[in-house]
Amino acid sequence: YPVMVRTAYALGGMGSGFASNEQELAALVKSPLASGSQVIIDKSLKGWKEVEYEELFVNENDRTNEGLIHKTRPIMTAQFHPEAMAGPMDTNFLFDVFLDHVKQTKMGQVTMTLKERLTHRMLQKKG
């Protein structure tokens, strides 16, 4: 608990409700919400905090995600093991940019997001 109860085969938000205990669950299942012959009981995400991440790196061969970045906080991942140095230190800058951004965040001197900073640095490396 909490769980979400909804009628099977319902479209949109029709016929759903939340139960925090067994008594509420029994009441929901017996209510008009359960007018169909089946109900679906699922874990509820009610009260969970949504965290906003976006793709940072995408594998060009199979389009799988190889890195995420938080939209507002200095948090990022890289799935392709940049420390393995696939080329001559070609991804070493990721650590430098990340550490500089964390330091600037702590000092309250952030002028651009971490993603903007990484994108700027990657474009410099190409040029």
Residue pairs with C-beta under 8 A, 6 or more apart in sequence:
1 19
1 20
1 21
1 22
1 25
1 44
2 18
2 19
2 20
2 44
2 46
2 47
3 18
3 19
3 25
3 41
3 42
3 43
3 44
4 16
4 17
4 18
4 19
4 41
4 42
4 43
4 44
4 45
4 46
5 16
5 17
5 18
5 19
5 25
5 28
5 29
5 33
5 34
5 39
5 40
5 41
6 15
6 16
6 17
6 33
6 39
6 40
6 42
7 14
7 15
7 16
7 33
7 34
7 35
7 36
7 38
7 39
7 40
8 36
8 37
8 38
8 39
8 40
9 36
9 38
10 16
10 36
15 33
15 35
15 36
16 33
17 28
17 31
17 33
18 24
18 44
18 46
19 25
19 27
19 28
25 41
28 34
28 39
29 39
33 39
51 70
52 70
52 71
52 72
53 68
53 69
53 70
53 71
54 68
54 69
54 71
54 115
55 65
55 67
55 68
55 69
56 67
56 68
56 69
56 76
56 77
56 78
56 115
56 118
57 65
57 66
57 67
57 78
57 79
57 80
58 64
58 65
58 66
59 65
59 66
59 80
65 79
66 78
66 79
66 80
67 76
67 77
67 78
67 79
67 80
68 76
68 77
69 75
69 76
69 77
69 114
69 115
69 118
70 76
70 114
71 113
71 115
72 113
74 98
74 101
74 102
74 105
74 114
76 98
76 114
76 118
78 91
78 94
80 86
80 91
82 91
82 92
82 94
82 95
85 91
85 92
90 125
93 121
93 122
93 125
94 118
97 114
97 117
97 118
97 121
98 114
100 117
101 110
101 114
101 117
104 110
104 111
112 120
